[in-house]
Amino acid sequence: MKKGKKTEHTRLIAGFIGLVCFLLMLTACGDGGEAASDQAEAQMHPSETGEEVNIDESEQIPVGILHSLSGTMAMSETSVYEAEMLAIKEINEAGGVLGKELVPIVEDGASEPNIFSERAAKLLQQDEVDVIFGGWTSASRKAMLPVVEDNNGLLFYPVQYEGMEASPNIFYAGAAPNQQIVPAVDWLLENEGTEFFLLGSDYVFPRVANQIIKAQLEENGAALVDEQYTPLGHTDYNTVISRIRESEPEVIFNTLNGDSNVAFFKQLADAGITSDDVTVLSVSVAEEEIRGIGADVLAGHYASWNYYQTTDTPENEEFVAKYKEAYGDDRVTGDPIEAGYFMVHLWAQAVEAAGTTEVDAVREAAAIEFNAPGGPVVIDSDNQHVYKTVRIGEVGEDGQFTEVWNSDEPVKPDPFLEEYDWASDISGTLAGE
């Protein structure tokens, strides 16, 4: 455990002050403050903060969960939060960690990087957790990175990203670019066409991902016909669709995030552009996003991930059944959901192996294997990323993916693309962004 633990008396005082502030906030909302009240509820309803303040250190271990439960990324991150809570429930029912109950302290990053930074500091400094499970966008991860490093905490991050990063205080449970982006481009070049339109949200992941893609296209003699970015939460894609019509790409490589995907795909379909006209491959549209967009709109388009609800393993059959039992038969699983689930179990196993939640000891013990729903995963001790099988899937009318290609075996993570000669001139530049 960390130094400087609060006394129980101090914890009770902090809990009382927090309760008073919360009651004052509710009073200030009044009848006309429904939006503010809803946001406060989104931040506080999962965590039951009155109980969380009074952690019994002899019987309980606090863990932080930090996701966007409001804002443009909520449609994606809420389901990851639910998967993490399911894993915590399973671990507690099996006897906990080191014989102690895990107590989740949940915070809302509200789709804003500065809020992720503030909430991460609160979890590590005030709540004194040793680990945070959370984030989605690279902007949120990069906002949390200096906080976890400065406070020597651990962040388990569940989503694919642009690479060019390795921190001793972060475990990367999503794909590195050689486990998603690079093989997706290779597959598209071989099967769908060589004229690419790059469309992304305007922040670090899409911009760096597209620098990688452009270098890969140049290496293969393929053409970039256009490159467009829109702000997170953007909803008017008429201009972008006009540019798609003008440039006539064979492939759209889509790195939009959040509910912008809903607007883009629906407006693309309304414009009469279907998968028969142009192939769209996405790297941030999974089964949960398909529910929001509509399978009829997305059918025939593709995504590159490491897991689908349809992935055929005994562990996945059990996982899907548990997730639906917990959250409803109409719910779906997806890659970030699966990663959120297994990374909690990975951390718990590492703590058991270390015999403590102390960060340095857990890091040393973390090169372990877990039979995840998508197949066995193991942490690479060289860079704290996870070996993952790459899968290209086609969206069906039922909203599920049919695998059209996979890598046959887990791929070693290469976050800095050191194995690719064509990336040698750009990796240094990308690493500095």
N, C-alpha and C positions, 0 to 999 in steps of 0.2 A: 504494500500500500504506500501511498505518497506521504511525504512529511507534512506536518502542519494540519493534521486532522482536527476538525471542529469538535468541541465538547458537545455532549447531548444538550446541555443548557443552551449553548449558542444555536444549535440546530432548531430547538423549539422556538427561540426568539425569532429566528429567520423565517420559520414557518408561519408564525403569528403575523409578522410584518407583511409577508407575501399575501396572506389571506385578507388582511385589511386593505391592501392595495388593490387586490382583485375585486373586492366588494365595492370599493370606491369607483373603480373603473366601470363596473356594471351600472352603478347609480348614474354615473356621468353619461352613459349611453342613452338613457331615457327611452321613451317610446320611439323616438325618431332615429335611434342609433343601432338599428338592426344589423347593419353591415359590420360595424365595429364589434358588436356582441357576438356575431357569427365567427369573426376572425379569432376573438378571444377563446371561444369554445373550441375552434379547430386546433388552437395551440394547446389547450389545457385538458380537453376531454379524455385523451388516451392515457394521460399520465397520473391522474389523481394526485395532484401535487402535495396535498396535505399529508398523504402517506409517504410520498417519496422523500420529503425533507427529513423524516425521522427514520433513517436507515439503521437497523440493528446490525452492526458490523460483525457480530458473532454469528449471525444467522443469514445475512443477506449481502448481496453484491450489487451495487448500482451500475447500470450500463446505460449509455446515452444512445438515443435514436433521434436523428436530425434529418428530416425530409421536408419537402414543400407540401404541406397539407392545405395550402391555399395558393392562389396565383396561377400563372399559365402552365407551370409544371406539375400541378396537383393531379391532373388526370393520369400522369405516369407514375409519380412518386408515391401516391397513397397506397397503391397495391404493393410496392416494395416494402413500405412500412408494415403492411399487414403480414407479409411473408416473414419479416423479422420477428414480429410479435408471435406468429405461429411457431417459429423455431424456439423462441424463449419459452413458450408454453410447453412444448415437447420436452425441452431440457429440464424444466422445473418438475414436470410430472415424472421424469426418470430419476429424480433425486438431486437435481441442481448441479452446480459446479463446485467442486471441493466440498460437497455436502451442504452448500448454501443456495438459497433461492436467488435467482436473478430478478432484479427489480428494474424494469425499464423506465427511464426518465425521458419523456418525449418532448421534443421542441419542433416548432414550425419554422423552416427556413424561408417560407413565404415567397419562393421563387426569386429571391434577391440575394446576391452574393454577400453584401455587407451584413445582412441579417444572419446568414450562415456563419460568418465570422464571429458575430456577437454571441450567437447561441452556442457555438462551439466553445468559446471562452467561458461562458456561463457554466456549461456542463463540466468542463475540466477544472475550473477554479472554484466555483461555488458548490456544485453538486459532487465534485471530486470523483468523477468517474475515471477509470483508466482506459476505457475504450468507447468510441463512438462508431455506430453503424449509420452511414448516411450519405447524402448527396445524390445528384444525378448529373447535372451539367458540369462541364470542366470549369466553368466560372465559379461554381459553388465549391468545387474541390480545391481550386487554387486559392480561394478565399479562406478555406479552413487549413490549408497546408502550413502556413507560418504559425498558426495558433497551436496546432498539435505538436509542431516541432519545438516551439518555445516552451510549451508546458510538458513536454515529453509524454504526450498521450498517444494513443493509437487510433487511426481512422481506418475502418474497413469500408472500401468504396465499391459499389456493386455494378457499375455500368461501364460498357465499352468506352474507349476514349482515344485521343489522338496520339498517345505515347509521348516520347521525349521527356519522360519524367521518371524518377525513382527516388522515393523518400524513405528513410528508415522508419518513419512514423506512419507510413501508409501501406496497407495491404490492398492490392488491386485485384478485385474478384471478377471484373469485367475483362473484355478482350483488349489486348494491345493491338496496334494497327496490323501487325503481321498475322493476327488471328481473326481478322474481320475485313478490314478495308482492302488490304493488298490482295488477298485471295478473291475477294468479290470483284475487283477490277479485272483480274486475270480471267475469271469465269465469264464476265461480261464480254471481254474482248474476243474470247473464243466462241461464245454462243449467241451474242445479241447485237454486236456492232462495234464500230471503232470511232464514232462521232459522239462526243460526250457533252452534255449540258450539266454544269455543276450548280446546284441550288442548295443554299444552307442558311441557317440562322446566323445572325451577325455576332458571333462571339468566338472564343478561342478554338473550340473543337472543330466546327466546320471549316474555319479558315486554315488551320494547320492540316486537317485531314485533306483539304483540297490542294494544299501545296504538295503533299505526298502523292496524291492522285495525278497531279499535273506532271510531276517528275516521272511517274510510272507510265503515263500516256506517251510522253516524249520518248522514253526508252523503247517503247513498243511501236513507234511510228503512228500512233493514233492521234486524232484531232480533238482539240478543245474548241467547241463552237460558241460557248458563252459561259459566263460565271456570274451568278447573282446571289446577293445576300439580303435578308430582311430581318428586322428586329424581332427578338423573342416576343411572342404574342401577336405578331402581325397577322392581319386577316384579309387584306385585299390583294389578291394575286392576279388581277386582270392584266397589269403591265407585264408581269413575269410570263404569263401565259401567251401574251402577244409576242414576246421575244422567243418563246418556244416555237410558236408557229413560224416565225421568220427564219429561225436558225435550223429548223427541221432536224433535230438530233435523232440519232438512233437509240440513245440511252440518256436518261436523266439520273444522275447519281445524287440522291437526296439526303442531305444532312440537316434538314429542318428538325426542330425539337418542339415538344409540347403541343399545345392545341393549335399552333400554326399549321400542323399537318392536316387537321380537320378541314380548315379553310382551303388549303391548297388542293387537296385531292377532290373535294366536292366541287370546287370551281373548275378544276381541270375536266372533270366528268361533265359538268354543265356546259362546258365549251365544246363538248363532243369529242374530246381526246381520250381515247381508251388505251388499254394495254395492247390492242391490235395496232395502234398507231405508233406508240413509242413505249419502250420498256422503262419503267421507273424502278430502281432498286434503292431501298431505304436502309439505313443503319440505326434508326431510332424509332421505327414503327414495329411494334410487337403485337401480340394478341390483344392486349388491353387497349392499345390505340386503335386496332381494327374495330373494336366494339364501338368506339366513339366516332369513327369515320364512316363505317358501314362496309360490310364484306362485299356488297354489290358494287361499291365504288372501287374497291381495291383489288378485286378478283383479277388474276392474271399478272399482277405486278409481283415484285420480289423483295426479299429482305435477306440480309446477311447477319446471322447470329451464331451462337454456340449451343443454343437450346431452343426447342419448341415444345408446346404442350403435347404434340404428337410424337416426340422423341420416345423411342421404344426401348425402355428399360423397366425392370421390376420396381426399381426405386421411384421412377417417375410415375408409374401407375399408382403407387401408394401416395406420393406427394400430391398429385392432382386430386385424388379422392379426399385427402385431408384438407386441402385448400378449399375445395368446394363445400365440404361439410362445415368448415368454419365460416365461410363468407357467402355461400349461396351457390346453388346448382348452375346458375347462369354466369358465374364468374369464370375467368380464364386465367391460366398461368402464362408466363413468358420468360424470356431470357433474364432481364433484370430482376424479375420476381424470384426466379430460381437462384440467382447469384446472391440476392439478399438473404434468402433462406439458408443456403449452404455456408455463407461466410460467418454467420452466427455460430453454426456448429463447428466450423474450423477453429474459430477463436476459443470456444469452450473446450475443444480437445487439446489445444495448445496450452491453455491454463491448467488443465488436468496434468498434462505432461510436465509443465514447469513447476507445479505445486503452489503457484501463486498467481495473482493477477498483475504483479509488478511488470511494467512494460518491457524492460530489457530482457527479463527472463522469458516472457511470453514470445518475444521476437526470436530468441535463440531456439525455442522449442517448436516453432511454427512450421518447419519443413515436414509436414505430415500429409497423409492422404485421407480423403473422405469420399465415401460413395454417394455422390450427389445425384439428384434426379437425372441429370444429363449424362451421367457417367462419372467414373473416378476423377477427382481433381486433386492436384498436389501443388503446393506453393513452391515456386522456384526460389531457393534461398539466395540466389545471386541478385535478384531484383524485386522480390516480394510480389510478383505477379503469379498468375495461376496457369498451368498447362490447360489448354482447352481445345476441343474438337471444333473445327470450323464447319458451318452448315449453311448452305444456300437454300432458301425455301420460297415456294410460290404460294401466293394467297389463293385460297379456294372460296367458293360461294358460301361455304359454311363458316368462314372466318378463321379457319385453321390453315396451317402451312403444310404443304407437301414438300419433303426434301427432294431437291433435284440434284444435289451434289453435297458431298462431305469429304473431309480430309482423311477419313478412315481411322485416324488415331489422334490423340491429343498433341497439339503443336506447342513446342517450347516458346514461351513469350520472348519477344525481341523488341522491347519498347523503343529502342533507339535505331532500329532497322539496320543493325550492324552487319547483317548477313546479305544485304542488298547493295551491289556495287552502284546501282543508279541512284541510291539515296545518300551516297557518301558526301556529295557536295552540298546537300541540304540539311543533313541531320544536325550539324553544328548550329546552323541558323535557327532551326526549329526548336532545338533544345533551349535556346535563349529567350523564346517568346513566352 
